[in-house]
């Protein structure tokens, strides 16, 4: 199992380096002399591509990301994406302190940040029947995924069996976190609106498959005994993703 985790770890960072190289190549690409001075209304040549931003919304909270999209034909495009979003144990129950108004989650042991690096394809639907300003599509992607685990609560049990718990501040927790690696993917249905050259807006409904095969991570504990009561291994789920193309 440790060997598998090491391979996924390596794949994650290799993919991240490749994404950085694509960005550098895109930024430094010279202007094609055969197309210089042509009209902006001319028929585009393939492949063409550009960067964009994602906002992810789920029942666990919000996330954000970036993507690079390369069109290979009027109906097929490849997408490389990197995002960060929060994941929670479904048994968590948020409460509000009546004296301070601060929201807290009793029994929560760890925070989870899900960071997938995905390579996928988009296939445009009804390209001959629907106007170009509305472009529905189906998509799917796979890739390595990092689960960054951060402490939410420090739990201490003294020699008499008394349990004390203190919440860990978010930025302190980041420095005390550690990564776990797995492999995941998603399938989706979405649509883009407007002109790509002007910065198109889109929406994508996705279901992520993100399972930690190395075993569950402690997520909840008993506030009386300090014992772990729940672990989490499934970090997937349904997401609404808002896309903003920055042009090609």
ROSE-4610 file (N, C-alpha, C; in Angstrom, 1 decimal, always signed):
// ROSE-4610
residu = [X/X/X/X/X/X/X/X/X/X/X/X/X/X/X/X/X/X/X/X/X/X/X/X/X/X/X/X/X/X/X/X/X/X/X/X/X/X/X/X/X/X/X/X/X/X/X/X/X/X/X/X/X/X/X/X/X/X/X/X/X/X/X/X/X/X/X/X/X/X/X/X/X/X/X/X/X/X/X/X/X/X/X/X/X/X/X/X/X/X/X/X/X/X/X/X/X/X/X/X/X/X/X/X/X/X/X/X/X/X/X/X/X/X/X/X/X/X/X/X/X/X/X/X/X/X/X/X/X/X/X/X/X/X/X/X/X/X/X/X/X/X/X/X/X/X/X/X/X/X/X/X/X/X/X/X/X/X/X/X/X/X/X/X/X/X/X/X/X/X/X/X/X/X/X/X/X/X/X/X/X/X/X/X/X/X/X/X/X/X/X/X/X/X/X/X/X/X/X/X/X/X/X/X/X/X/X/X/X/X/X/X/X/X/X/X/X/X/X/X/X/X/X/X/X/X/X/X/X/X/X/X/X/X/X/X/X/X/X/X/X/X/X/X/X/X/X/X/X/X/X/X/X/X/X/X/X/X/X/X/X/X/X/X/X/X/X/X/X/X/X/X/X/X/X/X/X/X/X/X/X/X/X/X/X/X/X/X/X/X/X/X/X/X/X/X/X/X/X/X/X/X/X/X/X/X/X/X/X/X/X/X/X/X/X/X/X/X/X/X/X/X/X/X/X/X/X/X/X/X/X/X/X/X/X/X/X/X/X/X/X/X/X/X/X/X/X/X/X/X/X/X/X/X/X/X/X/X/X/X/X/X/X/X/X/X/X/X/X/X/X/X/X/X/X/X/X/X/X/X/X/X/X/X/X/X/X/X/X/X/X/X/X/X/X/X/X/X/X/X/X/X/X/X/X/X/X/X/X/X/X/X/X/X/X/X/X/X/X/X/X/X/X/X/X/X/X/X/X/X/X/X/X/X/X/X/X/X/X/X/X/X/X/X/X/X/X/X/X/X/X/X/X/X/X/X/X/X/X/X/X/X/X/X/X/X/X/X/X/X/X/X/X/X/X/X/X/X/X/X/X/X/X/X/X/X/X/X/X/X/X/X/X/X/X/X/X/X/X/X/X/X/X/X/X/X/X/X/X/X/X/X/X/X/X/X/X/X/X/X/X/X/X/X/X/X/X/X/X/X/X/X/X/X/X/X/X/X/X/X/X/X/X/X/X/X/X/X/X/X/X/X/X/X/X/X/X/X/X/X/X/X/X/X/X/X/X/X/X/X/X/X/X/X/X/X/X/X/X/X/X/X/X/X/X/X/X/X/X/X/X/X/X/X/X/X/X/X/X/X/X/X/X/X/X/X/X/X/X/X/X/X/X/X/X/X/X/X/X/X/X/X/X/X/X/X/X/X/X/X/X/X/X/X/X/X/X/X/X/X/X/X/X/X/X/X/X/X/X/X/X/X/X/X/X/X/X/X/X/X/X/X/X/X/X/X/X/X/X/X/X/X/X/X/X/X/X/X/X/X/X/X/X/X/X/X/X/X/X/X/X/X/X/X/X/X/X/X/X/X/X/X/X/X/X/X/X/X/X/X/X/X/X/X/X/X/X/X/X/X/X/X/X/X/X/X/X/X/X/X/X/X/X/X/X/X/X/X/X/X/X/X/X/X]
num = [1/1/1/2/2/2/3/3/3/4/4/4/5/5/5/6/6/6/7/7/7/8/8/8/9/9/9/10/10/10/11/11/11/12/12/12/13/13/13/14/14/14/15/15/15/16/16/16/17/17/17/18/18/18/19/19/19/20/20/20/21/21/21/22/22/22/23/23/23/24/24/24/25/25/25/26/26/26/27/27/27/28/28/28/29/29/29/30/30/30/31/31/31/32/32/32/33/33/33/34/34/34/35/35/35/36/36/36/37/37/37/38/38/38/39/39/39/40/40/40/41/41/41/42/42/42/43/43/43/44/44/44/45/45/45/46/46/46/47/47/47/48/48/48/49/49/49/50/50/50/51/51/51/52/52/52/53/53/53/54/54/54/55/55/55/56/56/56/57/57/57/58/58/58/59/59/59/60/60/60/61/61/61/62/62/62/63/63/63/64/64/64/65/65/65/66/66/66/67/67/67/68/68/68/69/69/69/70/70/70/71/71/71/72/72/72/73/73/73/74/74/74/75/75/75/76/76/76/77/77/77/78/78/78/79/79/79/80/80/80/81/81/81/82/82/82/83/83/83/84/84/84/85/85/85/86/86/86/87/87/87/88/88/88/89/89/89/90/90/90/91/91/91/92/92/92/93/93/93/94/94/94/95/95/95/96/96/96/97/97/97/98/98/98/99/99/99/100/100/100/101/101/101/102/102/102/103/103/103/104/104/104/105/105/105/106/106/106/107/107/107/108/108/108/109/109/109/110/110/110/111/111/111/112/112/112/113/113/113/114/114/114/115/115/115/116/116/116/117/117/117/118/118/118/119/119/119/120/120/120/121/121/121/122/122/122/123/123/123/124/124/124/125/125/125/126/126/126/127/127/127/128/128/128/129/129/129/130/130/130/131/131/131/132/132/132/133/133/133/134/134/134/135/135/135/136/136/136/137/137/137/138/138/138/139/139/139/140/140/140/141/141/141/142/142/142/143/143/143/144/144/144/145/145/145/146/146/146/147/147/147/148/148/148/149/149/149/150/150/150/151/151/151/152/152/152/153/153/153/154/154/154/155/155/155/156/156/156/157/157/157/158/158/158/159/159/159/160/160/160/161/161/161/162/162/162/163/163/163/164/164/164/165/165/165/166/166/166/167/167/167/168/168/168/169/169/169/170/170/170/171/171/171/172/172/172/173/173/173/174/174/174/175/175/175/176/176/176/177/177/177/178/178/178/179/179/179/180/180/180/181/181/181/182/182/182/183/183/183/184/184/184/185/185/185/186/186/186/187/187/187/188/188/188/189/189/189/190/190/190/191/191/191/192/192/192/193/193/193/194/194/194/195/195/195/196/196/196/197/197/197/198/198/198/199/199/199/200/200/200/201/201/201/202/202/202/203/203/203/204/204/204/205/205/205/206/206/206/207/207/207/208/208/208/209/209/209/210/210/210/211/211/211/212/212/212/213/213/213/214/214/214/215/215/215/216/216/216/217/217/217/218/218/218/219/219/219/220/220/220/221/221/221/222/222/222/223/223/223/224/224/224/225/225/225/226/226/226/227/227/227/228/228/228/229/229/229/230/230/230/231/231/231/232/232/232/233/233/233/234/234/234/235/235/235/236/236/236/237/237/237/238/238/238/239/239/239/240/240/240/241/241/241/242/242/242/243/243/243/244/244/244/245/245/245/246/246/246/247/247/247/248/248/248]
x = [+0.8/+0.0/+0.9/+2.0/+2.9/+3.5/+3.8/+4.3/+3.3/+2.0/+1.0/+0.8/+0.9/+0.8/+1.9/+3.1/+4.3/+4.2/+3.6/+3.4/+2.4/+1.3/+0.3/+0.9/+1.7/+2.3/+3.2/+4.0/+4.9/+4.1/+3.0/+2.1/+1.5/+1.1/+0.5/+1.5/+2.7/+3.7/+4.2/+4.3/+4.7/+3.6/+2.3/+1.2/+1.3/+1.6/+1.6/+2.7/+3.9/+5.0/+4.6/+4.0/+3.5/+2.6/+1.7/+0.7/+1.5/+2.5/+3.3/+4.0/+4.5/+5.2/+4.3/+3.1/+2.1/+1.8/+1.7/+1.4/+2.6/+3.8/+5.0/+5.0/+4.7/+4.8/+3.7/+2.5/+1.4/+1.7/+2.4/+2.7/+3.8/+4.7/+5.8/+5.7/+4.6/+4.4/+4.5/+5.3/+5.4/+4.1/+3.9/+2.8/+3.1/+2.1/+2.2/+2.2/+3.3/+3.3/+2.3/+1.8/+0.8/-0.6/-0.8/-2.1/-2.0/-0.8/-0.7/-1.4/-2.2/-2.9/-4.2/-4.6/-5.9/-7.0/-8.2/-9.4/-9.7/-10.2/-10.6/-11.8/-12.5/-13.7/-13.4/-12.1/-11.7/-12.0/-12.1/-12.4/-11.2/-11.3/-10.2/-9.6/-8.2/-7.5/-7.3/-7.2/-7.1/-5.7/-5.1/-5.7/-5.6/-6.5/-6.4/-6.8/-6.4/-6.7/-6.6/-6.9/-6.8/-7.1/-6.8/-7.0/-8.3/-8.7/-10.0/-9.9/-11.0/-11.1/-12.4/-12.3/-13.5/-13.9/-15.2/-15.7/-16.5/-16.2/-16.9/-17.8/-19.0/-20.0/-20.6/-20.6/-21.1/-21.7/-22.3/-22.9/-21.8/-20.6/-19.5/-18.9/-19.3/-18.7/-18.3/-17.3/-16.9/-15.5/-15.1/-13.8/-13.4/-12.2/-11.8/-10.7/-10.5/-9.5/-9.2/-8.3/-8.0/-7.9/-8.1/-8.0/-7.4/-6.9/-6.4/-7.2/-7.8/-8.7/-8.1/-8.0/-7.4/-8.5/-8.9/-9.9/-9.1/-9.5/-8.9/-9.8/-11.1/-12.0/-13.2/-14.2/-15.4/-16.2/-16.0/-16.8/-16.0/-14.7/-13.8/-12.8/-12.6/-11.6/-11.0/-9.8/-9.1/-9.0/-9.1/-9.0/-8.1/-7.2/-6.3/-6.7/-7.1/-7.6/-7.0/-6.9/-6.4/-7.4/-7.9/-8.8/-8.5/-9.1/-9.0/-10.4/-10.9/-12.2/-12.2/-13.2/-13.3/-14.2/-13.9/-14.7/-14.9/-16.1/-16.5/-17.1/-17.1/-17.8/-19.3/-20.1/-21.6/-22.3/-21.6/-22.2/-21.9/-21.1/-20.8/-22.1/-22.2/-23.3/-22.8/-22.9/-22.5/-23.4/-22.8/-23.6/-23.1/-23.9/-23.6/-23.5/-22.4/-22.2/-23.2/-24.2/-25.1/-24.5/-23.3/-22.7/-21.8/-21.1/-20.2/-20.6/-21.6/-22.1/-21.2/-20.2/-19.2/-19.7/-19.6/-20.0/-18.9/-19.2/-18.2/-18.9/-18.0/-18.5/-18.0/-18.9/-18.4/-18.1/-17.0/-16.6/-15.8/-15.6/-14.8/-13.3/-12.6/-11.2/-10.3/-10.7/-9.8/-10.5/-9.8/-10.3/-9.7/-10.4/-10.0/-10.1/-9.0/-8.9/-8.6/-9.5/-9.3/-8.7/-7.6/-6.9/-6.7/-7.7/-7.5/-6.8/-5.9/-5.3/-5.8/-6.7/-7.4/-7.1/-7.1/-6.9/-8.2/-8.9/-10.2/-10.5/-11.7/-12.2/-13.6/-13.9/-15.3/-15.8/-17.0/-17.6/-18.9/-18.8/-19.9/-21.1/-22.3/-23.6/-24.3/-25.0/-25.9/-25.3/-24.0/-23.3/-23.9/-24.7/-25.3/-26.7/-27.3/-28.7/-28.8/-27.8/-27.9/-27.0/-27.4/-26.5/-25.2/-24.2/-22.8/-22.7/-23.6/-23.5/-23.9/-24.5/-24.9/-24.4/-23.4/-22.6/-22.7/-23.8/-23.8/-22.8/-22.4/-21.4/-21.5/-20.9/-20.6/-19.1/-18.7/-17.2/-16.9/-15.6/-15.1/-13.7/-13.1/-11.7/-11.2/-9.9/-9.3/-8.0/-7.4/-6.1/-5.8/-4.6/-4.2/-4.8/-5.0/-5.7/-5.0/-4.8/-4.2/-5.3/-5.3/-6.2/-5.3/-5.5/-4.6/-5.4/-4.8/-5.5/-4.9/-5.8/-5.4/-6.2/-5.5/-6.2/-7.3/-8.5/-9.5/-9.5/-9.2/-9.3/-8.1/-7.5/-6.5/-7.2/-7.0/-7.7/-6.6/-6.8/-5.8/-6.6/-6.2/-6.8/-5.8/-6.1/-5.1/-5.1/-4.3/-4.2/-5.4/-6.3/-7.6/-8.7/-8.4/-9.4/-10.2/-9.9/-10.6/-10.2/-11.1/-10.8/-10.9/-9.9/-10.0/-9.7/-10.5/-10.3/-10.3/-9.4/-9.3/-9.2/-10.0/-10.0/-8.7/-8.2/-7.0/-7.3/-6.7/-6.9/-6.5/-7.3/-7.2/-5.7/-5.1/-3.8/-2.7/-2.9/-2.0/-2.2/-3.4/-3.7/-3.0/-3.0/-2.3/-0.9/-0.2/+1.2/+1.4/+0.4/+0.4/-0.2/-0.6/-1.3/-0.3/-0.9/-0.1/-0.9/-0.3/-1.0/-1.2/-2.3/-2.6/-2.9/-2.6/-2.7/-3.6/-4.4/-5.2/-5.4/-6.3/-6.6/-8.1/-8.6/-10.0/-10.4/-11.6/-12.1/-13.5/-14.1/-15.4/-16.1/-17.4/-18.2/-19.1/-19.5/-20.3/-21.1/-22.0/-22.8/-22.8/-22.6/-22.6/-22.8/-22.6/-22.8/-22.0/-21.5/-20.8/-21.6/-21.5/-22.3/-21.4/-21.8/-21.0/-19.9/-19.1/-17.9/-16.7/-16.0/-14.7/-13.7/-13.6/-12.6/-12.9/-14.2/-14.6/-14.6/-14.3/-14.4/-15.7/-15.9/-17.2/-17.4/-18.7/-19.1/-19.8/-19.6/-20.2/-20.6/-21.3/-21.7/-21.6/-21.1/-20.9/-21.4/-22.2/-22.7/-21.8/-21.0/-20.1/-20.3/-20.0/-19.9/-18.5/-17.9/-16.5/-16.4/-15.5/-15.3/-13.9/-13.8/-12.5/-12.5/-11.9/-11.9/-10.5/-10.2/-8.9/-8.7/-8.0/-7.9/-7.0/-6.2/-5.2/-5.9/-7.2/-8.0/-8.5/-9.5/-10.2/-9.3/-9.5/-8.8/-9.8/-9.3/-10.2/-10.8/-12.1/-12.8/-13.6/-14.2/-14.9/-14.5/-14.7/-14.3/-15.4/-15.4/-16.4/-15.9/-16.6/-16.2/-16.1/-16.6/-16.5/-15.3/-15.1/-14.0/-12.7/-12.9/-11.8/-11.5/-12.3/-12.1/-12.6/-11.9/-12.4/-13.7/-14.7/-16.0/-16.3/-15.5/-15.8/-14.6/-14.4/-13.3/-13.9/-13.2/-13.6/-12.7/-13.2/-12.5/-13.0/-14.3/-14.9/-14.9/-14.2/-14.1/-14.7/-15.5/-16.2/-17.6/-18.4/-19.7/-20.1/-21.2/-21.8/-21.3/-20.9/-20.5/-21.1/-21.4/-21.8/-20.6/-20.1/-18.9/-19.2/-18.8/-19.0/-17.6/-17.7/-16.4/-16.4/-15.2/-15.0/-13.8/-14.0/-12.9/-12.2/-10.8/-10.0/-9.6/-10.1/-9.7/-8.5/-8.3/-7.2/-6.1]
y = [-1.2/+0.0/+1.3/+1.2/+2.4/+2.6/+1.5/+1.6/+2.3/+2.0/+2.6/+4.0/+4.4/+5.8/+6.6/+6.0/+6.7/+7.0/+6.0/+6.2/+7.3/+7.3/+8.4/+9.7/+9.8/+11.0/+11.5/+10.7/+11.1/+11.5/+10.8/+11.3/+12.6/+12.9/+14.2/+15.3/+15.2/+16.3/+16.3/+15.2/+15.2/+16.0/+15.7/+16.4/+17.9/+18.3/+19.7/+20.4/+19.7/+20.3/+20.5/+19.5/+19.6/+20.7/+21.0/+22.1/+23.4/+23.5/+24.7/+25.0/+23.9/+24.0/+24.4/+23.9/+24.3/+25.8/+26.3/+27.7/+28.5/+28.1/+28.9/+28.9/+27.8/+27.7/+28.5/+28.6/+29.4/+30.8/+31.2/+32.7/+33.1/+32.2/+32.6/+32.3/+31.7/+31.3/+32.5/+32.4/+33.5/+33.6/+34.7/+34.9/+34.2/+33.5/+32.7/+33.8/+33.8/+34.9/+34.6/+33.4/+33.1/+33.6/+33.9/+34.4/+35.9/+36.5/+37.9/+38.8/+39.7/+40.6/+40.2/+38.9/+38.4/+38.9/+38.9/+39.4/+38.5/+39.1/+38.4/+37.6/+37.8/+37.1/+35.9/+35.7/+34.6/+33.2/+32.2/+30.9/+30.4/+30.0/+29.6/+28.3/+28.2/+27.0/+26.2/+24.9/+24.0/+23.4/+23.1/+23.3/+24.8/+25.2/+26.5/+26.3/+27.2/+27.0/+28.3/+28.1/+29.3/+28.9/+29.8/+29.6/+30.0/+29.5/+30.0/+29.8/+30.2/+30.1/+29.3/+28.6/+27.8/+28.2/+28.2/+28.3/+27.1/+26.3/+25.1/+25.2/+24.7/+24.8/+23.4/+23.0/+21.7/+21.9/+20.8/+20.8/+21.0/+20.7/+20.9/+22.3/+23.1/+24.5/+24.9/+25.8/+26.3/+25.9/+26.1/+25.8/+26.7/+26.7/+27.5/+26.7/+27.1/+26.4/+27.1/+26.5/+27.1/+25.9/+26.2/+25.2/+25.7/+24.8/+25.1/+24.2/+24.8/+24.1/+24.3/+23.1/+23.1/+22.5/+23.3/+22.7/+22.0/+20.8/+20.0/+20.0/+20.3/+20.4/+21.2/+21.5/+22.3/+21.6/+20.3/+19.5/+18.9/+18.8/+18.1/+19.0/+19.0/+19.8/+19.0/+19.2/+18.6/+19.6/+19.2/+20.1/+19.6/+20.5/+20.2/+21.1/+20.6/+21.5/+21.1/+22.2/+22.0/+22.8/+22.2/+22.9/+22.6/+23.4/+23.2/+23.4/+22.4/+22.5/+21.8/+22.1/+21.5/+20.3/+19.3/+18.1/+17.9/+17.4/+17.2/+15.8/+15.4/+14.1/+14.4/+13.6/+13.9/+13.9/+13.4/+13.3/+14.5/+15.5/+16.7/+17.5/+18.1/+18.9/+20.3/+21.3/+22.6/+23.2/+23.9/+24.6/+26.0/+26.9/+28.3/+28.5/+29.1/+29.5/+30.6/+30.5/+31.5/+32.8/+32.7/+33.8/+34.6/+33.9/+34.6/+34.7/+33.8/+33.8/+33.1/+32.4/+31.7/+30.3/+29.9/+28.6/+27.6/+26.4/+25.4/+24.0/+23.0/+21.6/+20.7/+20.4/+19.5/+18.1/+17.6/+16.3/+16.2/+17.3/+17.3/+17.2/+16.3/+16.0/+16.6/+16.5/+17.0/+17.8/+18.7/+19.3/+18.6/+18.7/+18.0/+19.0/+19.2/+19.9/+19.0/+19.0/+18.0/+18.8/+18.3/+19.0/+18.1/+18.0/+17.1/+17.8/+17.1/+17.5/+16.6/+17.1/+16.3/+16.6/+15.5/+15.6/+15.0/+15.7/+15.2/+15.7/+15.4/+15.7/+16.3/+17.2/+17.8/+17.4/+17.0/+16.7/+17.6/+18.5/+19.5/+18.7/+19.1/+18.5/+19.4/+18.8/+19.6/+20.8/+20.6/+21.8/+22.3/+21.5/+21.9/+22.5/+22.2/+22.6/+23.9/+24.2/+25.2/+26.3/+27.6/+28.8/+28.7/+29.3/+29.2/+29.9/+30.8/+31.4/+30.6/+29.4/+28.4/+27.1/+26.6/+25.4/+24.3/+23.4/+22.4/+21.3/+20.6/+19.5/+18.5/+17.4/+16.4/+16.3/+15.9/+15.9/+14.8/+14.4/+13.4/+13.7/+13.3/+13.5/+12.5/+12.3/+11.5/+12.1/+11.7/+12.2/+12.0/+12.3/+12.1/+13.2/+12.9/+13.8/+13.8/+15.0/+15.1/+15.4/+14.7/+15.0/+15.6/+16.9/+17.6/+17.6/+16.9/+16.7/+17.7/+18.5/+19.5/+19.3/+19.4/+19.2/+20.3/+19.9/+20.9/+21.0/+19.9/+19.9/+19.2/+19.8/+19.1/+18.4/+17.1/+16.3/+15.8/+16.0/+15.6/+14.8/+13.6/+12.9/+12.7/+13.3/+13.2/+11.9/+11.7/+10.4/+10.0/+10.9/+10.6/+10.3/+10.4/+10.1/+11.2/+12.4/+13.6/+14.1/+14.4/+14.8/+16.3/+16.9/+18.3/+18.5/+19.4/+19.7/+21.2/+21.5/+22.9/+23.0/+24.0/+24.1/+24.7/+24.2/+24.7/+25.8/+27.0/+28.0/+27.6/+28.1/+27.6/+27.7/+28.8/+29.0/+28.2/+28.0/+27.2/+25.7/+25.3/+24.0/+23.7/+24.7/+24.5/+24.0/+24.6/+24.3/+22.9/+22.4/+21.1/+20.0/+20.3/+19.3/+18.4/+17.3/+16.4/+15.9/+15.5/+15.1/+13.6/+13.2/+11.8/+11.8/+10.7/+10.7/+9.6/+9.9/+8.8/+9.2/+8.5/+8.7/+8.8/+9.8/+10.0/+10.4/+10.9/+11.4/+12.0/+12.5/+13.0/+12.8/+12.9/+13.0/+14.2/+14.8/+16.0/+16.4/+17.3/+17.9/+19.4/+20.2/+21.6/+22.3/+23.7/+24.5/+25.8/+26.3/+27.5/+28.6/+29.8/+30.9/+32.0/+32.6/+33.8/+33.4/+34.4/+34.2/+33.8/+32.8/+32.4/+33.5/+34.3/+35.3/+36.5/+36.7/+37.7/+37.3/+36.1/+35.6/+34.9/+33.7/+33.0/+32.6/+32.5/+32.1/+30.7/+29.8/+28.5/+27.9/+26.8/+26.1/+24.6/+23.9/+22.4/+21.7/+20.7/+19.8/+18.6/+18.3/+17.2/+16.3/+15.1/+14.1/+13.6/+13.9/+13.4/+12.1/+11.2/+9.9/+10.0/+10.2/+10.4/+9.5/+8.4/+7.4/+7.2/+7.2/+7.0/+5.5/+4.8/+3.4/+2.9/+3.8/+3.5/+3.4/+3.7/+3.6/+4.9/+4.8/+6.0/+6.9/+8.2/+9.2/+9.6/+9.6/+10.0/+11.3/+11.4/+12.7/+13.2/+12.3/+12.7/+11.9/+12.5/+11.8/+12.0/+11.1/+11.2/+12.3/+13.3/+14.4/+14.1/+12.9/+12.5/+11.6/+10.6/+9.7/+10.0/+10.8/+11.2/+10.2/+9.1/+8.0/+8.4/+8.0/+8.2/+7.5/+8.2/+7.5/+7.4/+8.1/+8.1/+8.3/+7.6/+7.9/+8.2/+8.9/+9.3/+8.8/+8.1/+7.6/+8.1/+8.5/+8.9/+10.5/+11.1/+12.5/+13.1/+12.3/+12.7/+13.3/+13.4/+14.0/+14.9/+15.5/+16.4/+17.8/+18.4/+19.8/+20.6/+21.8/+22.8/+23.7/+23.7/+24.4/+25.6/+26.8/+28.0/+28.2/+28.4/+28.6/+30.0/+30.6/+31.8/+31.7/+31.7/+31.6/+33.0/+32.9/+34.2/+34.4/+33.6/+33.8/+32.9/+32.8/+32.0/+32.8]
z = [+0.0/+0.0/+0.0/+0.8/+0.8/-0.6/-1.3/-2.7/-3.6/-3.5/-4.3/-4.0/-2.7/-2.3/-2.9/-2.9/-3.4/-4.9/-5.6/-7.1/-7.3/-6.6/-6.8/-6.4/-5.3/-4.9/-6.0/-6.6/-7.8/-9.0/-9.3/-10.4/-10.2/-9.0/-8.7/-9.0/-8.5/-8.7/-10.1/-10.8/-12.2/-13.0/-12.7/-13.4/-13.1/-11.9/-11.5/-12.2/-12.4/-13.1/-14.6/-15.2/-16.6/-16.8/-15.8/-15.9/-15.9/-15.1/-15.0/-16.3/-16.9/-18.2/-19.3/-19.3/-20.3/-20.2/-18.9/-18.7/-19.2/-19.0/-19.4/-21.0/-21.6/-23.0/-23.7/-23.0/-23.6/-23.5/-22.3/-22.1/-23.1/-23.4/-24.2/-25.7/-26.1/-27.5/-28.5/-29.5/-30.5/-31.4/-31.9/-32.8/-34.1/-34.6/-35.9/-37.0/-37.8/-38.8/-39.9/-40.0/-41.1/-40.7/-39.4/-39.0/-38.5/-38.5/-38.0/-39.0/-38.4/-39.2/-39.8/-39.5/-40.0/-39.2/-39.7/-39.0/-37.8/-36.8/-35.6/-35.9/-37.0/-37.3/-38.2/-38.5/-39.4/-38.6/-39.4/-38.8/-38.0/-36.7/-35.9/-36.4/-36.2/-36.6/-35.3/-35.4/-34.3/-34.3/-33.1/-31.8/-31.3/-30.5/-29.8/-28.4/-27.5/-26.1/-25.3/-24.0/-23.1/-21.7/-20.8/-19.3/-18.8/-17.7/-17.0/-15.5/-14.9/-13.4/-13.1/-12.0/-11.5/-10.1/-9.8/-8.5/-8.2/-7.2/-6.9/-5.7/-5.8/-4.8/-4.5/-3.2/-2.8/-1.4/-0.9/+0.4/+1.5/+1.2/+2.1/+2.2/+1.2/+1.2/-0.2/-0.3/-1.5/-1.9/-3.1/-3.6/-4.7/-5.2/-6.3/-7.1/-8.3/-9.1/-10.4/-11.2/-12.5/-13.5/-14.8/-15.8/-17.1/-17.9/-19.2/-20.2/-21.2/-22.1/-23.5/-24.2/-25.5/-26.5/-27.5/-28.4/-29.6/-29.9/-31.0/-32.2/-32.0/-33.1/-32.7/-33.5/-33.0/-31.9/-31.7/-30.7/-29.6/-29.8/-28.8/-28.2/-26.9/-26.2/-25.1/-24.8/-23.7/-22.6/-21.3/-20.2/-19.1/-18.6/-17.5/-16.4/-15.2/-14.1/-12.8/-11.9/-10.6/-9.7/-8.6/-7.7/-6.3/-5.4/-3.9/-3.4/-2.6/-2.0/-0.7/+0.2/+1.5/+1.5/+2.3/+2.5/+4.0/+4.3/+5.7/+5.9/+7.1/+7.5/+7.5/+6.8/+6.7/+8.1/+9.1/+10.4/+11.3/+10.7/+11.5/+11.7/+12.9/+13.2/+13.8/+13.0/+13.4/+14.4/+15.4/+16.4/+16.6/+17.2/+17.4/+18.9/+19.3/+20.7/+21.0/+21.9/+22.2/+22.8/+23.4/+24.1/+23.2/+22.2/+21.4/+19.9/+19.5/+18.2/+17.2/+17.8/+16.9/+16.6/+15.3/+14.9/+15.2/+15.7/+16.0/+15.8/+15.7/+15.4/+16.5/+17.5/+18.6/+18.0/+18.5/+18.1/+16.8/+16.2/+14.9/+15.2/+14.6/+14.9/+13.8/+12.5/+11.4/+10.4/+9.7/+8.5/+7.3/+6.2/+4.9/+3.8/+3.1/+1.8/+0.7/-0.4/-1.5/-2.7/-3.2/-4.3/-5.4/-6.4/-7.5/-8.7/-9.4/-10.6/-11.7/-12.5/-13.5/-14.9/-15.7/-17.2/-17.8/-18.6/-19.1/-20.5/-20.9/-22.3/-22.2/-23.1/-23.2/-24.6/-24.7/-26.0/-26.2/-27.1/-27.3/-27.9/-27.4/-27.9/-28.8/-29.8/-30.7/-31.3/-31.8/-32.4/-33.6/-34.4/-35.6/-35.4/-34.3/-34.0/-33.2/-32.3/-31.3/-31.7/-31.5/-31.7/-31.0/-31.5/-31.0/-29.6/-29.2/-27.9/-26.8/-27.1/-26.1/-26.5/-25.7/-26.1/-25.0/-25.0/-24.0/-24.3/-23.3/-23.4/-22.3/-22.5/-21.5/-21.3/-20.1/-19.8/-18.8/-18.8/-17.8/-17.7/-16.5/-16.2/-15.2/-15.2/-14.1/-13.8/-12.6/-12.2/-10.8/-10.4/-9.0/-8.1/-6.8/-5.9/-4.6/-4.0/-2.7/-1.7/-0.6/+0.5/+1.6/+1.9/+2.9/+4.2/+5.2/+6.5/+7.5/+8.1/+9.1/+10.4/+11.6/+12.8/+13.0/+13.5/+13.9/+15.4/+16.1/+17.6/+18.1/+19.2/+19.9/+21.1/+21.2/+22.3/+23.2/+24.5/+25.5/+26.6/+27.0/+28.1/+29.2/+30.4/+31.4/+32.1/+33.2/+33.9/+34.6/+34.9/+35.5/+34.6/+33.3/+32.2/+31.8/+32.3/+31.9/+30.6/+29.7/+28.3/+28.2/+27.6/+27.3/+25.8/+25.2/+23.8/+23.5/+22.6/+22.2/+20.7/+20.1/+18.7/+18.2/+17.0/+16.4/+15.4/+15.5/+14.6/+13.1/+12.1/+10.8/+10.2/+10.3/+9.7/+10.5/+11.8/+12.6/+12.1/+11.8/+11.4/+10.0/+9.1/+7.8/+8.0/+8.9/+9.1/+9.8/+10.4/+11.1/+10.3/+9.1/+8.2/+7.6/+6.9/+6.2/+5.0/+3.9/+2.7/+2.7/+2.1/+1.7/+0.2/-0.5/-2.0/-2.4/-3.5/-4.1/-5.6/-6.2/-7.6/-7.8/-8.6/-8.7/-10.1/-10.2/-11.4/-11.3/-12.4/-12.3/-13.7/-13.7/-14.9/-14.7/-15.9/-15.7/-17.0/-16.8/-17.8/-17.6/-18.7/-18.5/-19.8/-19.8/-20.9/-20.8/-21.9/-21.9/-22.7/-22.2/-22.8/-23.3/-24.4/-24.9/-25.7/-26.1/-27.0/-26.2/-26.7/-26.0/-26.0/-27.1/-27.2/-26.3/-25.9/-25.0/-23.5/-23.2/-21.8/-21.5/-22.0/-21.8/-20.4/-20.1/-18.7/-18.9/-17.9/-18.1/-16.7/-16.7/-15.5/-15.8/-14.8/-15.0/-13.8/-14.0/-12.9/-12.9/-11.8/-11.8/-10.6/-10.8/-9.7/-9.6/-8.5/-8.3/-7.6/-8.1/-7.4/-6.8/-5.5/-4.8/-3.6/-3.7/-2.6/-2.1/-0.8/-0.2/+0.1/-0.8/-0.7/+0.4/+1.0/+2.0/+3.4/+3.4/+4.7/+5.1/+6.1/+6.5/+7.4/+7.4/+8.2/+9.4/+10.6/+11.8/+11.5/+11.7/+11.4/+12.6/+13.5/+14.6/+15.9/+17.0/+18.3/+19.3/+20.3/+21.5/+22.4/+22.7/+23.5/+25.0/+25.4/+26.7/+27.0/+26.0/+26.2/+25.4/+24.4/+23.5/+22.4/+22.4/+21.4/+20.0/+19.0/+17.6/+17.3/+16.8/+16.6/+15.1/+14.2/+12.8/+12.0/+10.9/+9.9/+8.6/+7.7/+6.4/+5.3/+4.3/+3.2/+1.9/+1.8/+0.6/+0.6/-0.4/-0.5/-1.7/-2.4/-3.6/-3.3/-4.4/-4.2/-5.4/-5.2/-6.3/-6.1/-7.2/-7.2/-8.4/-8.1/-9.1/-9.4/-10.6/-10.9/-11.9/-11.5/-12.3/-13.0/-14.3/-15.1/-15.7/-15.7/-16.4/-17.3/-18.6/-19.5/-19.6/-19.6/-19.7/-21.1/-22.0/-23.4/-23.8/-25.1/-25.6/-26.2]
